């Protein structure tokens, strides 16, 4: 079973919750986080009963971003040649990118439940999720330019698919904070739900259970088809979904859906 000092994985019914669990550091993202995030994603992907994942955080904030104190200490101790240090730095960035991508590539939907600060690497993480909800106290910032870094873990690649180019440019060039209302206005979050972590988490579970009540085969297939549209023409996307349904349409879940309709009851999907 997955274990970590900074992340906690819990499963209830068909919903898994991946907790950022370093509240004493406001969920600052250090080496342990980047090491364990991909491991957690692989653990979740292997849980057959899980139909939806909620990413949430313990403590007063979702995440204040990169643990600058930790990484400043590492930089101060570097003694390798510039070439060796650069090679190690490149490898490290690619590893961290892969950790975030592992969340984006989970086969089931992923819902981010954000409260408090969501800064820098926190934004990288939530842009890898399918749906983003936040509480009214949430504050977002693509903060990297303010600390002399180019955001390199996915925000600049994924955020253009979520908000318009102008909003992306404003956020990335200024590193400014925006509140929950502005985040909803520009489409960074789907909705603002309640005033604190408890309220937004309840909203995330409500949505997760609504999704989990559907056929997991159909939901996973829908996510796969949406992802496959990237870089394809409409006709190529239609070809992909035709092939997908050729393989998966005749499922026990479809028979259950038809039986439930005829019998005027709610369907009970098995995922077969």
PyMOL commands that set and color helices and strands:
alter all, ss='L'
color gray80, all
select helices_A, chain A and resi 23-25+31-45+68-77+82-104+121-127+143-147+155-161+165-174+180-186+197-212+216-228+234-248+252-263
alter helices_A, ss='H'
color red, helices_A
select strands_A, chain A and resi 7-12+15-20+52-57+109-114+117-119+131-134+139-141+178-179+191-192
alter strands_A, ss='S'
color yellow, strands_A
deselect
rebuild
show_as cartoon
